[in-house]
Amino acid sequence: MGNGAKAQQKQQRNAKKTQDSAAKSQLKTNEAAKSIICQTCRQTFLSTTRLPALTQHVENKHSGKTVADCFPNYKE
C-alpha cells in the first residue's frame, strides 16, 4: 500500500467525522446567556459582563443615573 492510498483513506475517515458533527450555531446559546438587563432601556448584556462595562453603559446612555438604578439585580 503506497502513501497515496494512505492519504486517501485518511481523507475518507476525516470526511465521515465532519459529516457526523454538523456545524452548530452559537446564536441561541448566546441569547440564553444574556441575563443582565438594563432596567432603563432594556438592553441585554451577557452574564459574564463586568462592572466597568456596565458603568460605561450608564455613563454613555443614561446620564444622571447610577449603576444601581439601571442594574438593581447586578451582583459582583
LUMDRENLO-681881 format. One record per atom (N, C-alpha, C): x, y, z; atom name. Coordinates in steps of 0.05 Angstrom, whole numbers. Example, Ala and Ser with C-alpha at 12.3 -4.5 7.8 and 13.67 -1.06 7.14 Angstrom:
2
{{264 -114 156} 'N'}
{{246 -90 156} 'CA'}
{{264 -66 156} 'C'}
{{257 -45 142} 'N'}
{{273 -21 143} 'CA'}
{{258 1 157} 'C'}
END
This chain:
76
{{17 -23 0} 'N'}
{{0 0 0} 'CA'}
{{18 25 0} 'C'}
{{14 42 -20} 'N'}
{{31 66 -22} 'CA'}
{{20 89 -5} 'C'}
{{36 110 -4} 'N'}
{{28 133 11} 'CA'}
{{2 147 0} 'C'}
{{-2 144 -26} 'N'}
{{-26 156 -38} 'CA'}
{{-51 142 -27} 'C'}
{{-50 116 -23} 'N'}
{{-73 101 -13} 'CA'}
{{-78 109 16} 'C'}
{{-57 112 32} 'N'}
{{-60 120 60} 'CA'}
{{-73 148 62} 'C'}
{{-64 166 45} 'N'}
{{-75 193 46} 'CA'}
{{-105 192 39} 'C'}
{{-112 176 19} 'N'}
{{-140 174 11} 'CA'}
{{-157 163 33} 'C'}
{{-147 142 47} 'N'}
{{-162 130 69} 'CA'}
{{-165 151 91} 'C'}
{{-145 166 97} 'N'}
{{-146 186 118} 'CA'}
{{-167 208 111} 'C'}
{{-167 216 86} 'N'}
{{-187 235 77} 'CA'}
{{-215 225 79} 'C'}
{{-219 199 73} 'N'}
{{-246 188 76} 'CA'}
{{-254 186 105} 'C'}
{{-236 179 123} 'N'}
{{-242 178 152} 'CA'}
{{-250 206 162} 'C'}
{{-234 226 154} 'N'}
{{-239 253 163} 'CA'}
{{-266 264 152} 'C'}
{{-272 256 128} 'N'}
{{-298 264 115} 'CA'}
{{-321 253 131} 'C'}
{{-319 228 141} 'N'}
{{-340 216 157} 'CA'}
{{-344 231 183} 'C'}
{{-321 239 195} 'N'}
{{-322 254 221} 'CA'}
{{-336 280 217} 'C'}
{{-330 295 196} 'N'}
{{-342 321 192} 'CA'}
{{-372 319 184} 'C'}
{{-380 297 172} 'N'}
{{-408 293 166} 'CA'}
{{-424 288 191} 'C'}
{{-413 274 210} 'N'}
{{-427 267 235} 'CA'}
{{-430 292 252} 'C'}
{{-411 309 253} 'N'}
{{-412 332 271} 'CA'}
{{-419 357 253} 'C'}
{{-444 363 252} 'N'}
{{-453 386 236} 'CA'}
{{-446 412 250} 'C'}
{{-442 433 235} 'N'}
{{-436 459 247} 'CA'}
{{-460 468 263} 'C'}
{{-454 477 287} 'N'}
{{-476 485 305} 'CA'}
{{-473 515 310} 'C'}
{{-495 529 309} 'N'}
{{-496 558 313} 'CA'}
{{-495 564 343} 'C'}
{{-481 585 350} 'N'}
{{-480 594 378} 'CA'}
{{-500 616 384} 'C'}
{{-516 624 365} 'N'}
{{-535 646 368} 'CA'}
{{-555 641 391} 'C'}
{{-567 617 392} 'N'}
{{-586 611 413} 'CA'}
{{-573 610 440} 'C'}
{{-549 599 441} 'N'}
{{-534 597 466} 'CA'}
{{-527 625 476} 'C'}
{{-518 642 458} 'N'}
{{-511 670 466} 'CA'}
{{-536 685 475} 'C'}
{{-558 681 463} 'N'}
{{-583 695 471} 'CA'}
{{-591 686 499} 'C'}
{{-588 660 505} 'N'}
{{-595 649 531} 'CA'}
{{-576 659 553} 'C'}
{{-552 666 546} 'N'}
{{-532 675 565} 'CA'}
{{-536 704 573} 'C'}
{{-553 719 559} 'N'}
{{-557 747 565} 'CA'}
{{-576 749 588} 'C'}
{{-565 752 612} 'N'}
{{-582 752 635} 'CA'}
{{-582 779 650} 'C'}
{{-564 797 643} 'N'}
{{-564 824 656} 'CA'}
{{-579 843 637} 'C'}
{{-599 856 649} 'N'}
{{-617 873 633} 'CA'}
{{-617 901 646} 'C'}
{{-612 921 629} 'N'}
{{-615 949 639} 'CA'}
{{-644 955 643} 'C'}
{{-652 964 666} 'N'}
{{-680 970 672} 'CA'}
{{-690 995 659} 'C'}
{{-672 1012 649} 'N'}
{{-680 1037 637} 'CA'}
{{-686 1033 607} 'C'}
{{-667 1021 593} 'N'}
{{-671 1018 564} 'CA'}
{{-675 989 555} 'C'}
{{-674 970 574} 'N'}
{{-679 941 569} 'CA'}
{{-658 928 551} 'C'}
{{-634 940 549} 'N'}
{{-612 928 534} 'CA'}
{{-602 904 550} 'C'}
{{-595 882 536} 'N'}
{{-586 858 549} 'CA'}
{{-556 857 548} 'C'}
{{-544 844 568} 'N'}
{{-515 840 570} 'CA'}
{{-510 811 577} 'C'}
{{-488 800 568} 'N'}
{{-481 773 576} 'CA'}
{{-476 771 606} 'C'}
{{-481 748 617} 'N'}
{{-478 744 645} 'CA'}
{{-449 747 655} 'C'}
{{-430 747 637} 'N'}
{{-402 750 644} 'CA'}
{{-393 779 643} 'C'}
{{-411 797 637} 'N'}
{{-404 826 636} 'CA'}
{{-396 836 663} 'C'}
{{-375 851 664} 'N'}
{{-365 862 690} 'CA'}
{{-374 891 694} 'C'}
{{-369 900 718} 'N'}
{{-378 927 727} 'CA'}
{{-368 949 709} 'C'}
{{-342 949 700} 'N'}
{{-333 972 683} 'CA'}
{{-349 975 658} 'C'}
{{-357 954 645} 'N'}
{{-374 955 621} 'CA'}
{{-402 966 627} 'C'}
{{-413 958 650} 'N'}
{{-439 968 657} 'CA'}
{{-438 997 665} 'C'}
{{-416 1005 678} 'N'}
{{-413 1033 685} 'CA'}
{{-410 1050 660} 'C'}
{{-396 1040 641} 'N'}
{{-393 1055 615} 'CA'}
{{-420 1058 601} 'C'}
{{-436 1037 602} 'N'}
{{-463 1038 591} 'CA'}
{{-480 1060 604} 'C'}
{{-479 1061 631} 'N'}
{{-495 1080 645} 'CA'}
{{-485 1109 639} 'C'}
{{-459 1113 638} 'N'}
{{-448 1139 633} 'CA'}
{{-455 1149 605} 'C'}
{{-454 1131 585} 'N'}
{{-459 1138 557} 'CA'}
{{-489 1141 551} 'C'}
{{-505 1125 562} 'N'}
{{-534 1124 554} 'CA'}
{{-553 1138 574} 'C'}
{{-546 1138 600} 'N'}
{{-565 1147 620} 'CA'}
{{-552 1166 639} 'C'}
{{-545 1190 629} 'N'}
{{-532 1210 647} 'CA'}
{{-551 1217 670} 'C'}
{{-540 1219 693} 'N'}
{{-556 1226 717} 'CA'}
{{-566 1201 732} 'C'}
{{-562 1178 722} 'N'}
{{-570 1154 736} 'CA'}
{{-545 1139 745} 'C'}
{{-549 1121 764} 'N'}
{{-526 1105 774} 'CA'}
{{-528 1077 764} 'C'}
{{-507 1062 768} 'N'}
{{-507 1033 760} 'CA'}
{{-529 1018 776} 'C'}
{{-533 1026 801} 'N'}
{{-553 1012 817} 'CA'}
{{-581 1018 806} 'C'}
{{-586 1042 795} 'N'}
{{-612 1048 783} 'CA'}
{{-618 1031 759} 'C'}
{{-598 1028 742} 'N'}
{{-602 1013 717} 'CA'}
{{-600 983 720} 'C'}
{{-583 974 739} 'N'}
{{-579 945 743} 'CA'}
{{-582 938 773} 'C'}
{{-607 939 783} 'N'}
{{-611 934 811} 'CA'}
{{-604 905 820} 'C'}
{{-606 886 802} 'N'}
{{-601 858 809} 'CA'}
{{-572 850 804} 'C'}
{{-555 868 795} 'N'}
{{-527 861 789} 'CA'}
{{-511 856 815} 'C'}
{{-497 833 816} 'N'}
{{-480 826 838} 'CA'}
{{-453 820 827} 'C'}
{{-432 830 840} 'N'}
{{-405 825 830} 'CA'}
{{-396 797 837} 'C'}
END
